[in-house]
Every structure is written in C-alpha cells, then in structure tokens.
Amino acid sequence: MFRILIYKEFKELIHSYKTYLTAAVVIFFYLIFPIIKNVEELPTYVLVMMMQMVIAQYIYDSMLDDLNNGNFRFLLNINVKFSSYILPKIVISILGGVILFSIFFKILITDFTLLDFGWIFLSIINSCLLMFLFTGFMKQNEMSVTFIGTVFLGIIMVCLYNITFILCKYILCIFLFVLFYGLGRKLFNSKLLRERI
C-alpha cells in the first residue's frame, strides 16, 4: 500500500502547479526583497518559514485532491490507517524540503548548525500534520486555510528560532508532533471528515 500511495503523492507533486508557483514566489521574494528594502538579506528563519509555506501548499493541494476526487473515500473504505495515509505525504514533503534546503544551503548554514536541521525537518513534518488538520476542519476555503496555516507555521517557527537551547527545540517539536498526530488521527477517524466526502 505504501508504494501505491507514495507513487500517487509523487504524481500529485509533479502536477501541483500551485506548489511550483509558491516556490517561484518564495525564491523571487527572497531574491528581490533585499533590493527593494535596501537590506543585505532576509533573516534565515523567514526563508525557512517561506519554504514551509511551499510544503504546506503541496499538502493542502494533495489533501484537497483526495477529498474531491474520491481518493479519500476509497482509502477509508479499504480501512487504511492514518499513519499509512499521512506517511507518504510526509516522505514527499521531506524530499521537497531537502531540495529546497539544498538550493539555499549556503545561506542557511550561516545561521543554522547541522543539529538545527534536525528540528527544522521535524517542524516540516509538523507543518504536514497541521495542514492536514486545517484542510480537514475547514470547508475548502483555500484563502482561510492558507492564511491561518501560514500564521500558525510562522508563530511556531519564530518560537523555535528564539529558543536558545537546541534540546528545548527538539522537545517542543516532538511535543507538537505528538499533539498534531493525535489530533490528525482523531480527525481521520471522525464523522466530520466523512461528512465532507
């Protein structure tokens, strides 16, 4: 089942023009903003937050496709577990994160250590779970989901960035993972999501 779902996610990523558009906007914004505002560069945590927005856009599009195309109904009918459903999305998101981080690696390494990349990738996993929750709870209102999701991701990223001790960053990321995963599993098995399909 995992191979089928990962293939489906990969295919959706290839055809997700909104994700590519968001990535292009992020790269353009990061390159053009310093010229407009006459600063050397944006803070690196802003760049990481914008990269998470690209991944969040992919998760939103993927989840919305599942809800609209009957994929979600099919998966529920064959009793797919939440972990089996969300894991391929997380794997593709991490792959996308690796690609984005490799593009900006020279910029990111000036402000982050290699240990920091661990909690950053944990926060990418958390952003997947968070966007799943927002997409599941909201009635297909893309602007609301994107705006609220971006605000939440931004708040989490600023909090993580301002924590001094790296162990505390990992603890917070793990706590958020347990929280979002638990809520996501409850939503996955709830009547609310079944009513939407």
C-alpha positions in Angstrom: 0.0 0.0 0.0 2.9 2.4 0.8 4.3 2.1 -2.7 1.0 2.9 -4.3 0.4 5.9 -2.0 3.9 7.2 -2.5 3.5 6.9 -6.2 0.2 8.8 -6.0 1.8 11.6 -3.9 4.7 11.9 -6.3 2.4 12.1 -9.3 0.3 14.8 -7.5 3.5 16.7 -6.7 4.5 16.7 -10.4 1.1 18.1 -11.4 0.8 20.6 -8.5 1.3 23.9 -10.3 0.3 25.9 -7.2 3.3 24.3 -5.3 5.7 25.3 -8.1 4.1 28.8 -8.3 4.5 29.2 -4.5 8.1 28.0 -4.7 8.8 30.5 -7.5 7.2 33.3 -5.5 9.3 32.4 -2.4 12.6 32.3 -4.4 11.7 35.6 -6.2 10.6 37.3 -2.9 13.8 36.2 -1.2 16.0 37.5 -4.0 14.1 40.7 -4.7 13.1 41.8 -1.2 16.6 42.9 -0.1 16.9 45.1 -3.2 13.6 46.8 -2.5 14.1 47.3 1.2 17.9 48.0 0.8 19.0 45.3 3.3 21.6 42.6 2.8 19.2 39.7 3.1 16.1 38.4 4.9 16.6 36.6 8.2 17.2 32.9 7.6 14.2 31.9 9.8 12.0 33.9 7.4 13.4 31.9 4.5 12.7 28.6 6.4 9.2 29.7 7.1 8.6 30.5 3.4 10.0 27.1 2.4 7.5 25.6 4.9 4.8 27.5 3.1 5.7 25.8 -0.2 5.4 22.4 1.6 2.1 23.4 3.2 0.7 24.4 -0.2 1.6 20.9 -1.5 -0.1 19.2 1.5 -3.2 21.4 1.1 -3.4 20.6 -2.7 -2.8 16.9 -2.1 -5.5 16.7 0.7 -8.0 18.7 -1.4 -7.4 16.3 -4.3 -8.0 13.4 -2.1 -11.3 14.9 -0.8 -12.6 16.0 -4.2 -11.5 13.0 -6.4 -12.9 10.2 -4.2 -9.4 9.0 -3.2 -10.1 9.6 0.4 -13.4 7.8 0.3 -11.7 4.8 -1.3 -8.9 4.8 1.3 -11.5 4.9 4.1 -13.5 2.0 2.6 -10.4 -0.2 2.5 -9.6 0.7 6.1 -6.3 2.5 5.6 -4.9 3.7 8.8 -4.0 7.4 9.4 -0.3 6.5 9.6 -0.4 4.8 6.2 -2.2 7.8 4.8 0.0 10.6 6.1 3.4 8.9 5.9 3.7 9.2 2.0 2.8 12.9 2.3 5.5 13.4 4.9 8.1 11.5 2.8 7.4 13.6 -0.2 7.4 16.8 1.9 10.8 15.9 3.4 12.1 15.2 -0.1 10.8 18.6 -1.2 12.4 20.2 1.9 15.7 18.6 1.0 15.5 20.0 -2.5 14.6 23.5 -1.2 17.3 23.4 1.5 19.9 22.3 -0.9 19.1 25.4 -3.1 19.6 27.7 -0.1 22.1 25.7 1.8 24.9 28.3 1.6 22.6 30.9 3.1 21.1 28.6 5.8 24.4 27.2 7.0 25.5 30.7 8.0 22.8 30.9 10.7 22.0 27.2 11.4 24.2 24.4 12.5 23.8 20.8 11.2 22.0 20.0 14.5 19.4 22.7 13.7 18.4 20.9 10.5 17.0 18.1 12.6 14.4 20.2 14.4 13.8 22.1 11.1 12.8 18.8 9.4 10.7 17.9 12.5 8.9 21.2 12.0 8.3 20.3 8.3 6.7 17.1 9.5 4.6 19.1 11.9 3.6 21.5 9.2 2.3 18.5 7.2 0.2 17.4 10.1 -1.0 20.9 10.8 -2.1 21.5 7.2 -3.9 18.1 7.3 -5.8 19.4 10.3 -6.7 22.8 8.8 -7.8 21.2 5.5 -9.9 18.7 7.3 -11.6 21.2 9.5 -12.3 24.0 7.0 -14.8 23.9 4.3 -12.5 24.0 1.2 -11.8 27.7 1.7 -8.3 28.0 0.3 -7.6 31.5 1.4 -8.6 30.8 5.0 -6.6 27.5 5.2 -3.5 29.1 3.6 -3.7 32.3 5.8 -4.3 30.5 9.1 -1.9 27.8 8.3 0.8 30.3 7.4 0.2 32.3 10.6 0.4 29.2 12.8 3.6 28.0 11.0 5.0 31.4 11.4 4.3 31.6 15.1 5.8 28.1 15.6 8.9 28.9 13.6 9.5 32.2 15.4 9.1 30.4 18.8 11.5 27.7 17.7 14.0 30.2 16.3 14.1 32.2 19.5 14.6 29.2 21.9 18.3 29.3 22.8 18.8 25.6 23.9 18.7 23.2 21.0 17.4 20.4 23.2 14.3 22.5 24.0 13.7 23.0 20.3 13.7 19.2 19.8 11.4 18.7 22.8 8.9 21.3 21.5 9.0 19.8 18.0 8.4 16.3 19.4 5.6 17.6 21.7 3.9 19.3 18.7 4.3 16.1 16.6 2.6 14.0 19.3 -0.2 16.7 19.6 -0.8 17.2 15.9 -0.5 13.4 15.1 -3.0 12.6 17.8 -5.5 15.3 16.6 -4.9 14.2 13.0 -5.7 10.6 13.8 -8.9 11.6 15.6 -9.9 13.8 12.6 -9.1 11.0 10.2 -11.5 8.6 12.0 -14.2 11.3 12.7 -17.6 11.8 11.2 -16.6 15.4 10.4 -14.2 14.2 7.6 -16.6 11.6 6.4 -19.3 14.2 6.0 -17.1 16.3 3.7 -16.7 13.4 1.3 
